[in-house]
């Protein structure tokens, strides 16, 4: 819980998958190299949980696509 609180207090900016492994982007740095193996695992689990929660949220682009699908198409044939 402390790893989750630490990550959330830094401010989660988003998530990326540039290396083939999901990583969350936080405002600030987390020095994992100075932590022992157990603490690194806790931060990894907390980051995974945060990423999974973010994956459930709608994105702006998906909301815009839904709006486009809902709008009727008007042309010169429709009066």
C-alpha positions in Angstrom: 0.0 0.0 0.0 2.9 2.4 0.7 4.3 1.8 -2.8 0.9 2.6 -4.3 0.5 5.7 -2.1 4.0 6.9 -3.1 3.3 6.5 -6.8 0.0 8.2 -6.6 1.4 11.1 -4.5 4.0 11.7 -7.2 1.2 12.2 -9.8 0.5 9.6 -12.4 0.8 11.1 -15.9 -0.1 8.1 -18.0 1.2 4.8 -19.2 3.4 3.7 -22.1 4.4 0.5 -23.8 7.5 1.7 -25.8 9.7 -1.2 -24.6 7.2 -4.0 -24.9 6.5 -3.8 -21.2 3.9 -1.5 -19.7 5.3 1.3 -17.6 3.5 4.1 -15.8 4.7 7.6 -16.1 4.9 9.6 -12.9 5.8 13.2 -12.2 9.2 12.7 -10.6 11.5 9.8 -10.3 11.5 6.5 -8.4 14.9 5.1 -7.8 14.3 1.4 -7.9 18.1 0.6 -8.0 18.5 1.7 -4.4 15.7 -0.6 -3.2 15.9 -4.2 -2.2 14.2 -6.9 -4.3 11.0 -7.0 -2.1 10.5 -3.2 -2.4 11.0 -3.3 -6.2 8.4 -6.1 -6.5 6.0 -4.0 -4.4 6.4 -1.0 -6.7 6.0 -3.3 -9.7 2.7 -4.7 -8.3 1.5 -1.2 -7.5 2.3 0.0 -11.0 0.6 -3.0 -12.5 -2.5 -2.3 -10.5 -2.5 1.4 -11.5 -2.1 0.5 -15.2 -4.9 -2.0 -15.0 -7.2 0.6 -13.5 -6.2 3.1 -16.2 -6.9 0.6 -18.9 -10.6 0.5 -17.8 -11.0 4.2 -18.3 -12.4 5.5 -21.6 -9.9 7.5 -23.7 -10.6 10.8 -25.4 -10.3 9.2 -28.9 -12.8 6.5 -28.2 -15.3 9.0 -26.9 -15.0 11.1 -30.0 -15.5 8.0 -32.2 -18.7 7.2 -30.4 -20.0 10.7 -30.9 -19.2 10.5 -34.7 -21.1 7.2 -34.9 -24.1 8.6 -33.2 -24.5 11.7 -35.4 -26.8 11.4 -38.4 -25.4 12.0 -41.8 -27.1 14.8 -43.7 -26.5 15.3 -47.4 -28.4 16.9 -50.3 -30.6 13.8 -50.7 -31.9 14.1 -47.1 -34.4 16.8 -46.6 
